Amino acid sequence: MSEAIDPAVEQFLVQYESALSTFDAEGSAALWGVPGTMVTDDFVGTLHSREQLAQALEQSYPLYRALGLSRVTHTLLERVDVTPRIIRLRVRWHFFGEPDEHLADSDYEYLLRRDEDGLHAYVAVGIDETEQLLDLAARKGVDVTQFGWDPPG
């Protein structure tokens, strides 16, 4: 594990949290390389353009709004330099509503690559997002099926 603070990694994460907080699908998609792959216990998908990435991200925004999401922050839990250009990150995203109501936390692992124009995510592994969102929806009384979610189990 690399202990050195990498300003490029921190800038990437701050840009990502800003895009998440403002529901900026194009901004989030710009931080991805293509193809980009998402892996969870219940889903694996690869998108081959930033336009497809943005469209996929936008699909979750109505649910996030119904849950009251207004701000996202992060904690970098682990960083490993896999190669000189590839970095593995474990990130805990903290989701807040108004006014600073803590809604949930969710862990992800990312594989980033240093490309000529900066860092890009190529793989994201959702560790516990589904469980956290379902728990939050139950606490808020939000029926996730009305947003196209088909919860596992």
Secondary structure as UniProt FT lines:
FT   HELIX           7..21
FT   TURN            22..23
FT   HELIX           25..29
FT   TURN            30..31
FT   STRAND          32..39
FT   STRAND          44..47
FT   HELIX           50..66
FT   TURN            67..68
FT   STRAND          71..81
FT   STRAND          86..97
FT   TURN            98..100
FT   STRAND          101..115
FT   TURN            116..117
FT   STRAND          118..126
FT   HELIX           129..140
FT   HELIX           144..147
//
